[in-house]
Amino acid sequence: MHIERVPNRNSPPAVLLRQSYREGGKVRKRTLANLSKLPDDAIEGLRILLKGGTAIDSLESAFEIQSSLPHGHVAAVLGTLKNIGLESLISDRASRQRDLVTAMIVARIIDPASKLATARGLSTDTCNSTLCDLLKVQDADADDLYEAMDWLGDRQQEIEQRIAAKHLSEGSLILYDVTSTYFEGTTCPLAQYGYSRDKKRGKLQIIFGLLCNAAGCPLAVEVFEGNVNDATTLSPILEKVRTRFGIQRLVLVGDRGVLTSARIESELKGVEGLDWITALRAPQIRELVEQEAIQLSLFDQKDLAAIQSPDYPGERLIACRNPYLAEERATTREELLQATEKKLDEIVVATTREKRRLKGAEKIGVRVGKIINRYQVAKHFNLKITDNSFSYERNHEKIAVEAKLDGMYVIRTSVSKSMLDDPRAVKAYKSLSQVEQAFRCYKTIDLKVRPIYHRLAHRVRSHVFLCLLAYYVEWQMREKLAPLLFEEEECPEAQEPDSVVVPNKSQTPARRKASTKRNSECFPVQSFRTLLNNLATITKNRVQPSLGGISVSFDKLTIPSPLQQKAFDLLGVPLTL
């Protein structure tokens, strides 16, 4: 900031408090306050302060901070949202509903909370950031946000089509997976009891499936009842991609629990333009080993091999074995066996002690069942239970059979080798980890889709879709901020890994950052959430100086640190929106 005297024809010159900034490579100025009525000594004292000097004590006490609101994280998220054109994807026309939806998306990223808490954060009296001022939604209450959610839900299909048109094309690789999240309340028809991935017993839940492109960019989400089988979610997803998105040629990559053999036979095989990549389940792999279609000698010189089986006519099977994963699973199994044996030994002692001896086959069996089910290694033990005794031993034969499968998985695909060779097909299946990353952000790390309190089905769907749009913005931000995060980044000089099966142990940029905690420019690296918190320390301060009995006020932003300025440079957004 600086003080500038502007000639005013026959009148005294105007004394203006101004701020210089850059826009498109040009230096521009904005006027913050008119100081023309201040005494000359007050103006001179203020000029000294702005230049870093020291003024008289009375001048120091004349400045007050009326308010100070976190601004940097809002500018980063809202600026990215505008840059990627999400506002126009939501609606071509500016409206209050669009502004409220935008506010909820930004709030979901910077501070996920209930709609009531979000409304409090947007209120003039209780605002906790500059978001309400930037979007002019200071008077919004919780009911307004719910109405905006309903408006968004009605537009979900159109918005998803626009996003898909931007990130998909004919012949695209599409990633699909499902997850569940628990539900608070009992009145929503979508909330049902089912297999809980969150390990929340006695809780109702919903299931939602997420579609991403090959790079992991989220495209669409579909919500299902909590007791729906994963494989049955496939039909509406295919309908969405092929009919609504208009993509006729695609390669669908799905987990073995979604692309089951039954679904492949009934919905995928014979459909023109539709190919798929999945993996076999452990029992199916065991059958191939027993048929000698897979032999361990295949992996003596390499870690993947194309195999054939009459059980899968017209399909490609690619057997992979990761020695590091095999060693890890063997270690884990041994630890579980030893932990189980320790508890079983306690039961053996209980059946042989003199006082309060454990008796009765039923009672002994109940205690044994709790132990072996806890560690899920019952199949590896031979148990002998009588009314007065209990003994056990390891089933070495079954353990040896399972050990042969350690670190082994088999990719199953209909894609021709000319379209995707074996390594690229394996890499395509492993890219499902990007959907898992999306689920972690969705449920725990950043967006916190749960707990869900909405009672109406369409509100639940709107809430989940709102989180999808928030992750769409976050994904874009993570891509651009990768040099400052504990994440892999594009490295032009990086070589292709020798194997897509065995993890790359070389010193990649992500590994170097993890070990040194700094990037190549010596900036400290951090998580996405920590970086947002750091940007939030850039505040917008309302300053009111009282000099000579005249009060003027102006806004002043905190000067960003080099790290914060680097983040804004990577995002390509200005600090002032």
C-alpha positions as CSV (number, residue, x, y, z in Angstrom):
1,M,0.0,0.0,0.0
2,H,1.0,3.6,-0.6
3,I,-0.3,7.1,-0.3
4,E,-0.8,9.0,-3.5
5,R,-1.7,12.7,-4.1
6,V,-3.9,13.1,-7.2
7,P,-4.3,16.6,-8.7
8,N,-7.9,17.9,-8.6
9,R,-8.0,20.9,-11.0
10,N,-8.8,24.1,-9.0
11,S,-9.5,22.1,-5.7
12,P,-6.9,20.8,-3.3
13,P,-5.3,17.5,-4.4
14,A,-7.0,14.3,-3.3
15,V,-5.0,12.1,-0.9
16,L,-5.8,8.5,-1.6
17,L,-4.7,5.3,0.1
18,R,-3.9,2.9,-2.7
19,Q,-2.7,-0.7,-3.3
20,S,-0.8,-1.9,-6.3
21,Y,-1.3,-5.4,-7.8
22,R,-0.6,-7.4,-10.9
23,E,-3.2,-8.6,-13.3
24,G,-2.3,-10.3,-16.6
25,G,1.2,-9.0,-16.4
26,K,0.1,-5.4,-15.9
27,V,0.5,-3.3,-12.8
28,R,-2.9,-1.9,-11.6
29,K,-4.0,0.1,-8.6
30,R,-7.1,0.1,-6.5
31,T,-8.2,2.8,-4.1
32,L,-8.8,1.7,-0.5
33,A,-9.6,4.9,1.2
34,N,-9.8,8.7,0.7
35,L,-7.6,10.4,3.2
36,S,-8.1,14.0,1.9
37,K,-9.8,15.2,5.1
38,L,-7.0,14.0,7.4
39,P,-4.5,16.4,8.8
40,D,-1.1,16.6,7.1
41,D,0.8,15.3,10.1
42,A,-1.5,12.3,10.3
43,I,-1.0,11.6,6.6
44,E,2.7,11.9,7.0
45,G,2.7,9.5,10.0
46,L,0.7,7.0,8.0
47,R,3.1,7.3,5.1
48,I,6.0,6.5,7.4
49,L,4.2,3.5,8.8
50,L,3.5,2.1,5.3
51,K,7.2,2.4,4.4
52,G,8.1,0.4,7.4
53,G,9.1,3.3,9.7
54,T,8.0,4.1,13.2
55,A,5.5,6.8,14.0
56,I,4.5,8.4,17.3
57,D,2.7,6.4,20.0
58,S,-0.6,8.1,19.5
59,L,-0.6,7.0,15.8
60,E,0.0,3.4,16.8
61,S,-3.0,3.4,19.1
62,A,-5.1,5.0,16.4
63,F,-5.3,1.7,14.4
64,E,-7.9,-0.9,15.2
65,I,-8.6,-4.3,13.6
66,Q,-12.4,-4.5,13.3
67,S,-12.5,-8.0,12.0
68,S,-10.1,-10.7,10.8
69,L,-11.4,-13.6,8.6
70,P,-9.5,-16.5,7.2
71,H,-9.2,-16.0,3.4
72,G,-6.3,-17.9,1.8
73,H,-7.9,-21.3,1.7
74,V,-11.2,-19.9,0.4
75,A,-9.3,-18.0,-2.4
76,A,-7.5,-21.2,-3.3
77,V,-10.5,-23.5,-3.5
78,L,-13.0,-20.9,-5.0
79,G,-10.4,-19.7,-7.5
80,T,-9.7,-23.3,-8.6
81,L,-13.5,-24.0,-8.9
82,K,-13.9,-21.0,-11.1
83,N,-10.8,-21.8,-13.2
84,I,-11.9,-25.3,-14.0
85,G,-15.4,-24.0,-15.1
86,L,-17.4,-25.9,-12.5
87,E,-19.8,-23.0,-12.1
88,S,-20.8,-23.2,-15.7
89,L,-21.0,-27.0,-15.5
90,I,-23.5,-26.6,-12.7
91,S,-25.5,-24.0,-14.5
92,D,-25.0,-21.7,-17.5
93,R,-26.8,-18.9,-15.8
94,A,-25.7,-17.1,-12.6
95,S,-28.3,-17.5,-9.9
96,R,-28.6,-17.5,-6.1
97,Q,-29.1,-21.2,-6.1
98,R,-25.8,-21.7,-8.0
99,D,-24.0,-19.4,-5.6
100,L,-25.4,-21.4,-2.6
101,V,-24.3,-24.7,-4.2
102,T,-20.8,-23.2,-4.9
103,A,-20.6,-22.0,-1.3
104,M,-21.5,-25.5,0.0
105,I,-18.9,-27.1,-2.3
106,V,-16.2,-24.8,-1.1
107,A,-17.3,-25.2,2.6
108,R,-17.3,-29.0,2.2
109,I,-13.6,-28.8,1.2
110,I,-12.3,-26.3,3.7
111,D,-14.5,-27.2,6.7
112,P,-16.9,-30.2,6.2
113,A,-19.9,-29.8,8.5
114,S,-23.7,-30.2,8.7
115,K,-25.9,-27.8,6.6
116,L,-26.8,-25.9,9.8
117,A,-23.2,-25.4,10.7
118,T,-22.4,-24.4,7.1
119,A,-25.2,-21.8,7.3
120,R,-23.7,-20.5,10.5
121,G,-20.4,-20.2,8.8
122,L,-22.0,-18.1,6.0
123,S,-23.9,-15.8,8.2
124,T,-22.7,-12.2,8.7
125,D,-22.8,-12.5,12.5
126,T,-21.2,-15.9,12.8
127,C,-19.1,-16.2,9.6
128,N,-15.8,-18.1,9.9
129,S,-14.2,-17.1,6.5
130,T,-14.5,-14.7,3.7
131,L,-16.6,-17.2,1.7
132,C,-20.0,-15.5,2.4
133,D,-18.6,-12.1,1.4
134,L,-17.1,-13.4,-1.9
135,L,-20.3,-15.1,-3.0
136,K,-22.7,-12.6,-1.4
137,V,-24.7,-15.2,0.5
138,Q,-24.5,-13.7,3.9
139,D,-28.3,-14.0,4.6
140,A,-28.5,-17.7,3.7
141,D,-30.0,-20.0,6.4
142,A,-30.2,-23.8,6.6
143,D,-33.5,-23.9,4.7
144,D,-31.9,-22.0,1.9
145,L,-29.1,-24.6,1.7
146,Y,-31.6,-27.4,1.6
147,E,-33.5,-25.8,-1.2
148,A,-30.3,-25.4,-3.1
149,M,-29.5,-29.1,-2.5
150,D,-32.9,-30.0,-4.0
151,W,-32.1,-27.8,-7.0
152,L,-28.8,-29.4,-7.4
153,G,-30.3,-32.9,-7.2
154,D,-32.7,-32.1,-10.0
155,R,-29.7,-31.1,-12.2
156,Q,-27.4,-34.1,-11.3
157,Q,-27.9,-36.0,-14.6
158,E,-27.2,-32.9,-16.7
159,I,-24.1,-31.9,-14.6
160,E,-22.7,-35.5,-14.8
161,Q,-23.2,-35.5,-18.6
162,R,-21.3,-32.2,-18.9
163,I,-18.4,-33.5,-16.7
164,A,-18.3,-36.8,-18.7
165,A,-18.3,-34.9,-22.0
166,K,-15.3,-33.0,-20.7
167,H,-13.2,-36.0,-19.5
168,L,-14.4,-39.0,-21.5
169,S,-14.3,-40.0,-25.1
170,E,-15.0,-43.1,-27.2
171,G,-12.8,-46.0,-26.2
172,S,-12.1,-44.6,-22.8
173,L,-11.0,-46.6,-19.8
174,I,-13.5,-46.2,-17.0
175,L,-12.9,-47.1,-13.3
176,Y,-15.8,-48.2,-11.2
177,D,-16.1,-49.4,-7.6
178,V,-18.6,-49.3,-4.7
179,T,-18.4,-48.6,-1.0
180,S,-20.8,-48.1,1.9
181,T,-21.2,-45.6,4.6
182,Y,-23.2,-45.7,7.8
183,F,-26.3,-43.7,8.4
184,E,-27.7,-41.9,11.4
185,G,-31.5,-42.3,11.9
186,T,-34.0,-44.9,10.8
187,T,-36.5,-43.2,8.5
188,C,-34.7,-42.9,5.1
189,P,-35.8,-45.6,2.7
190,L,-32.3,-45.9,1.3
191,A,-30.8,-46.8,4.7
192,Q,-30.8,-50.5,5.1
193,Y,-28.8,-53.1,7.0
194,G,-26.1,-54.8,5.0
195,Y,-22.4,-55.7,4.9
196,S,-20.7,-52.8,6.6
197,R,-17.3,-51.8,5.2
198,D,-17.0,-49.4,8.1
199,K,-17.4,-52.2,10.7
200,K,-20.3,-50.4,12.3
201,R,-22.5,-53.1,13.7
202,G,-26.2,-52.2,14.2
203,K,-26.0,-49.2,11.9
204,L,-28.1,-48.7,8.8
205,Q,-26.1,-47.8,5.8
206,I,-26.2,-46.7,2.1
207,I,-24.1,-47.9,-0.8
208,F,-22.8,-45.6,-3.5
209,G,-20.8,-46.4,-6.6
210,L,-18.2,-44.0,-8.1
211,L,-17.2,-43.6,-11.7
212,C,-13.8,-42.2,-12.6
213,N,-11.8,-41.8,-15.8
214,A,-8.4,-43.5,-16.2
215,A,-6.6,-40.6,-14.5
216,G,-8.8,-40.9,-11.4
217,C,-10.9,-37.8,-12.1
218,P,-14.4,-38.4,-10.6
219,L,-17.2,-38.3,-13.2
220,A,-20.5,-39.5,-11.6
221,V,-21.9,-41.2,-8.5
222,E,-24.9,-43.4,-8.0
223,V,-26.6,-44.1,-4.6
224,F,-28.2,-47.4,-3.7
225,E,-30.0,-49.0,-0.8
226,G,-27.7,-50.3,1.9
227,N,-28.6,-54.0,1.4
228,V,-27.9,-54.1,-2.4
229,N,-25.3,-56.6,-3.6
230,D,-22.3,-54.9,-5.2
231,A,-22.7,-56.7,-8.5
232,T,-26.3,-55.6,-9.0
233,T,-25.2,-52.0,-9.1
234,L,-23.6,-52.6,-12.5
235,S,-26.7,-52.3,-14.7
236,P,-27.6,-48.7,-13.8
237,I,-23.9,-47.7,-14.2
238,L,-23.7,-49.2,-17.7
239,E,-27.0,-47.5,-18.6
240,K,-25.6,-44.2,-17.4
241,V,-22.4,-44.5,-19.4
242,R,-23.7,-45.9,-22.6
243,T,-27.1,-44.2,-22.8
244,R,-26.8,-40.9,-21.0
245,F,-23.1,-40.2,-21.6
246,G,-23.3,-41.6,-25.1
247,I,-20.1,-43.6,-24.8
248,Q,-20.6,-46.8,-26.8
249,R,-17.0,-48.0,-26.9
250,L,-15.4,-48.3,-23.5
251,V,-13.2,-50.5,-21.2
252,L,-14.8,-51.0,-17.8
253,V,-12.4,-51.7,-15.0
254,G,-14.0,-53.1,-11.9
255,D,-13.2,-55.0,-8.7
256,R,-13.8,-58.8,-8.6
257,G,-16.7,-58.2,-6.3
258,V,-18.5,-56.0,-8.9
259,L,-17.5,-57.7,-12.1
260,T,-18.4,-61.2,-11.0
261,S,-18.5,-64.2,-13.4
262,A,-22.3,-64.1,-13.3
263,R,-22.4,-60.4,-14.3
264,I,-19.9,-60.9,-17.0
265,E,-21.9,-63.7,-18.5
266,S,-25.3,-61.9,-18.3
267,E,-24.5,-58.3,-18.9
268,L,-21.0,-57.9,-20.5
269,K,-20.3,-60.7,-22.9
270,G,-21.4,-60.2,-26.4
271,V,-22.1,-56.5,-26.0
272,E,-20.5,-54.7,-28.9
273,G,-18.0,-52.1,-28.0
274,L,-18.0,-53.1,-24.3
275,D,-14.8,-54.6,-22.9
276,W,-13.8,-55.1,-19.3
277,I,-10.9,-55.8,-16.9
278,T,-11.3,-57.5,-13.6
279,A,-9.5,-60.1,-11.4
280,L,-10.2,-63.7,-10.3
281,R,-11.2,-64.6,-6.8
282,A,-9.0,-66.8,-4.6
283,P,-11.0,-70.0,-5.1
284,Q,-10.8,-69.5,-8.9
285,I,-7.1,-69.0,-8.7
286,R,-6.8,-72.1,-6.6
287,E,-8.7,-74.1,-9.3
288,L,-6.2,-72.9,-11.9
289,V,-3.3,-74.0,-9.7
290,E,-4.9,-77.4,-9.2
291,Q,-5.4,-77.7,-13.0
292,E,-1.8,-76.7,-13.4
293,A,-2.8,-73.8,-15.6
294,I,-0.6,-71.8,-13.2
295,Q,2.7,-73.2,-12.3
296,L,5.1,-71.5,-9.8
297,S,7.9,-72.0,-12.2
298,L,6.3,-69.4,-14.5
299,F,7.5,-66.8,-12.0
300,D,11.2,-67.9,-11.8
301,Q,12.3,-65.3,-14.4
302,K,9.4,-62.8,-14.5
303,D,6.5,-61.7,-12.3
304,L,3.7,-62.0,-14.8
305,A,2.7,-64.5,-17.4
306,A,-0.2,-65.0,-19.9
307,I,-2.1,-68.2,-19.2
308,Q,-5.0,-70.0,-20.8
309,S,-7.9,-72.1,-19.3
310,P,-10.9,-73.7,-21.0
311,D,-13.0,-72.3,-18.1
312,Y,-12.5,-68.8,-19.6
313,P,-13.0,-69.2,-23.4
314,G,-12.2,-66.1,-25.5
315,E,-10.7,-64.3,-22.5
316,R,-7.1,-63.3,-21.5
317,L,-5.8,-64.4,-18.2
318,I,-2.6,-62.7,-16.8
319,A,-1.1,-64.3,-13.7
320,C,1.0,-62.0,-11.5
321,R,3.1,-62.7,-8.5
322,N,4.5,-60.0,-6.2
323,P,7.3,-61.5,-4.0
324,Y,7.1,-58.6,-1.6
325,L,3.4,-59.1,-1.1
326,A,3.9,-62.8,-0.8
327,E,6.4,-62.2,2.0
328,E,4.1,-59.8,3.7
329,R,1.1,-62.1,3.6
330,A,3.2,-65.0,4.9
331,T,4.4,-62.9,7.9
332,T,0.8,-61.7,8.6
333,R,-0.5,-65.3,8.5
334,E,2.2,-66.5,10.9
335,E,1.4,-63.6,13.3
336,L,-2.3,-64.4,13.2
337,L,-1.6,-68.1,13.8
338,Q,0.6,-67.4,16.8
339,A,-1.9,-64.9,18.3
340,T,-4.6,-67.5,17.9
341,E,-2.5,-70.3,19.5
342,K,-1.8,-68.1,22.4
343,K,-5.5,-67.6,23.1
344,L,-6.3,-71.3,22.4
345,D,-3.6,-72.3,24.9
346,E,-5.5,-70.4,27.6
347,I,-8.6,-72.5,26.8
348,V,-6.5,-75.7,27.0
349,V,-5.3,-74.6,30.5
350,A,-8.9,-73.7,31.5
351,T,-10.0,-77.3,30.6
352,T,-7.2,-78.9,32.7
353,R,-7.1,-76.7,35.9
354,E,-8.3,-78.1,39.2
355,K,-10.5,-75.2,40.3
356,R,-13.5,-74.0,38.1
357,R,-12.5,-76.2,35.2
358,L,-14.1,-75.4,31.9
359,K,-16.4,-78.3,31.0
360,G,-19.0,-79.1,28.4
361,A,-18.4,-79.4,24.7
362,E,-20.9,-76.6,24.0
363,K,-19.2,-74.1,26.4
364,I,-15.7,-75.0,25.2
365,G,-16.9,-74.7,21.6
366,V,-18.3,-71.2,22.2
367,R,-15.0,-69.9,23.6
368,V,-13.0,-71.5,20.8
369,G,-15.3,-70.1,18.2
370,K,-14.8,-66.6,19.5
371,I,-11.0,-66.9,19.2
372,I,-10.7,-68.5,15.8
373,N,-13.4,-66.2,14.3
374,R,-11.6,-63.1,15.7
375,Y,-8.5,-63.8,13.7
376,Q,-10.3,-65.6,10.8
377,V,-7.8,-68.5,10.7
378,A,-10.2,-71.4,11.6
379,K,-9.4,-73.3,8.4
380,H,-5.8,-73.5,9.4
381,F,-6.5,-75.6,12.6
382,N,-7.7,-79.1,13.4
383,L,-9.8,-78.8,16.6
384,K,-10.8,-81.6,18.9
385,I,-13.4,-80.8,21.5
386,T,-15.0,-83.1,24.1
387,D,-17.0,-82.6,27.2
388,N,-13.8,-82.6,29.4
389,S,-11.0,-81.6,27.0
390,F,-9.8,-79.4,24.2
391,S,-6.8,-79.8,21.9
392,Y,-5.7,-78.4,18.6
393,E,-3.0,-78.5,16.0
394,R,-2.1,-76.7,12.8
395,N,-3.4,-78.0,9.5
396,H,-0.1,-77.8,7.7
397,E,-1.5,-79.1,4.5
398,K,-4.0,-76.3,4.1
399,I,-1.5,-73.7,5.2
400,A,0.9,-75.0,2.5
401,V,-1.9,-74.8,-0.2
402,E,-2.6,-71.2,0.8
403,A,1.1,-70.3,0.9
404,K,1.3,-71.2,-2.8
405,L,-1.1,-68.4,-3.6
406,D,0.7,-65.7,-1.5
407,G,1.3,-62.6,-3.6
408,M,-0.5,-64.1,-6.6
409,Y,-3.4,-62.5,-8.5
410,V,-4.9,-63.1,-11.9
411,I,-6.2,-60.4,-14.2
412,R,-9.2,-61.4,-16.3
413,T,-10.0,-59.3,-19.4
414,S,-11.8,-59.3,-22.7
415,V,-9.5,-56.6,-24.1
416,S,-7.4,-57.7,-27.1
417,K,-3.6,-57.8,-26.7
418,S,-3.3,-55.4,-29.6
419,M,-5.3,-52.8,-27.7
420,L,-3.7,-53.4,-24.3
421,D,-0.6,-55.6,-23.8
422,D,-0.2,-57.7,-20.6
423,P,1.7,-55.0,-18.5
424,R,-0.7,-52.3,-19.5
425,A,-3.7,-54.5,-18.7
426,V,-2.3,-55.2,-15.2
427,K,-1.6,-51.5,-14.8
428,A,-5.2,-50.6,-15.8
429,Y,-6.6,-52.9,-13.1
430,K,-4.2,-51.6,-10.5
431,S,-5.4,-48.0,-11.3
432,L,-8.6,-48.9,-9.3
433,S,-6.5,-47.7,-6.3
434,Q,-7.4,-44.2,-7.4
435,V,-11.0,-44.9,-6.7
436,E,-10.0,-46.2,-3.3
437,Q,-8.2,-43.0,-2.7
438,A,-11.4,-41.1,-3.7
439,F,-13.3,-43.2,-1.2
440,R,-10.8,-42.3,1.6
441,C,-11.2,-38.6,0.8
442,Y,-15.0,-39.0,0.6
443,K,-15.4,-40.8,3.9
444,T,-12.6,-39.9,6.3
445,I,-9.8,-37.6,5.3
446,D,-11.2,-34.5,3.7
447,L,-14.9,-34.4,2.7
448,K,-16.4,-36.5,5.4
449,V,-19.6,-37.6,3.7
450,R,-20.6,-39.2,7.0
451,P,-22.4,-39.1,9.3
452,I,-25.5,-38.7,7.2
453,Y,-28.6,-37.3,9.0
454,H,-30.9,-36.6,6.0
455,R,-34.2,-38.4,6.1
456,L,-35.4,-38.0,2.5
457,A,-33.9,-40.2,-0.2
458,H,-33.4,-37.3,-2.7
459,R,-31.6,-35.3,0.0
460,V,-29.2,-38.2,0.6
461,R,-28.5,-38.5,-3.1
462,S,-28.0,-34.7,-3.3
463,H,-25.6,-34.8,-0.3
464,V,-23.5,-37.6,-1.9
465,F,-23.5,-35.8,-5.3
466,L,-22.4,-32.5,-3.6
467,C,-19.5,-34.4,-2.1
468,L,-18.6,-35.7,-5.6
469,L,-18.4,-32.1,-6.9
470,A,-16.3,-31.2,-3.9
471,Y,-13.9,-34.1,-4.7
472,Y,-13.9,-33.0,-8.3
473,V,-12.4,-29.7,-7.2
474,E,-10.1,-31.3,-4.7
475,W,-8.8,-33.7,-7.3
476,Q,-7.9,-30.8,-9.6
477,M,-6.2,-29.0,-6.7
478,R,-4.2,-32.1,-5.7
479,E,-3.0,-32.5,-9.3
480,K,-1.7,-28.9,-9.4
481,L,-0.4,-28.8,-5.8
482,A,1.5,-32.2,-6.1
483,P,5.0,-30.6,-5.8
484,L,3.9,-29.3,-2.3
485,L,2.2,-32.6,-1.2
486,F,3.2,-36.1,-0.2
487,E,2.1,-37.3,-3.6
488,E,3.7,-38.5,-6.8
489,E,4.1,-35.8,-9.4
490,E,4.7,-35.8,-13.1
491,C,8.4,-36.1,-13.8
492,P,9.5,-35.9,-17.4
493,E,12.8,-37.5,-16.8
494,A,11.3,-40.4,-14.9
495,Q,11.7,-43.8,-16.5
496,E,9.0,-46.4,-16.9
497,P,9.2,-48.9,-14.0
498,D,10.8,-52.3,-14.9
499,S,7.6,-54.1,-13.6
500,V,4.0,-53.1,-13.1
501,V,3.6,-55.9,-10.6
502,V,6.5,-55.3,-8.1
503,P,6.4,-51.8,-6.5
504,N,9.1,-49.4,-7.7
505,K,11.8,-49.2,-5.0
506,S,13.7,-46.4,-6.7
507,Q,13.9,-42.9,-5.3
508,T,10.9,-41.4,-7.0
509,P,9.9,-37.8,-6.3
510,A,7.2,-39.0,-3.8
511,R,9.7,-41.2,-2.0
512,R,12.3,-38.4,-1.8
513,K,9.7,-36.1,-0.4
514,A,8.6,-38.7,2.1
515,S,12.2,-39.1,3.4
516,T,13.4,-35.5,3.4
517,K,10.0,-33.9,4.1
518,R,10.9,-31.2,1.5
519,N,10.6,-30.9,-2.3
520,S,13.2,-30.1,-4.9
521,E,12.8,-26.4,-4.1
522,C,13.3,-27.0,-0.4
523,F,9.7,-26.1,0.4
524,P,8.3,-28.2,3.2
525,V,5.8,-30.8,1.9
526,Q,2.6,-31.7,3.7
527,S,-0.8,-33.2,3.3
528,F,-3.6,-31.5,1.4
529,R,-5.5,-30.8,4.6
530,T,-2.4,-29.3,6.3
531,L,-1.7,-27.1,3.3
532,L,-5.3,-25.8,3.4
533,N,-4.9,-25.0,7.1
534,N,-1.7,-23.1,6.3
535,L,-3.4,-21.1,3.6
536,A,-6.1,-20.2,6.0
537,T,-3.6,-18.1,8.0
538,I,-3.8,-15.5,5.2
539,T,-6.6,-13.4,6.6
540,K,-8.6,-10.4,5.4
541,N,-8.4,-7.7,8.0
542,R,-10.8,-4.8,8.3
543,V,-8.6,-1.9,9.5
544,Q,-10.0,1.3,11.0
545,P,-7.6,4.2,11.7
546,S,-9.0,7.1,13.8
547,L,-6.9,10.2,13.1
548,G,-7.8,13.7,13.8
549,G,-11.3,12.8,14.8
550,I,-12.0,11.4,11.3
551,S,-12.6,7.6,10.8
552,V,-11.9,5.7,7.6
553,S,-11.7,1.9,7.1
554,F,-10.1,-0.4,4.6
555,D,-9.4,-4.1,4.0
556,K,-5.9,-5.4,4.2
557,L,-4.8,-9.0,3.3
558,T,-2.0,-10.7,5.1
559,I,1.2,-10.9,3.0
560,P,1.6,-14.5,1.9
561,S,4.7,-16.4,2.8
562,P,6.9,-17.9,0.0
563,L,5.3,-21.3,0.5
564,Q,1.8,-19.8,0.4
565,Q,2.6,-17.8,-2.7
566,K,4.0,-20.9,-4.3
567,A,0.7,-22.7,-3.7
568,F,-1.2,-19.9,-5.4
569,D,1.2,-19.9,-8.3
570,L,0.8,-23.6,-8.8
571,L,-3.0,-23.3,-8.7
572,G,-2.9,-20.3,-11.1
573,V,-5.4,-18.3,-9.0
574,P,-5.1,-14.8,-7.5
575,L,-5.2,-14.1,-3.8
576,T,-7.8,-11.4,-4.4
577,L,-11.0,-12.7,-6.0
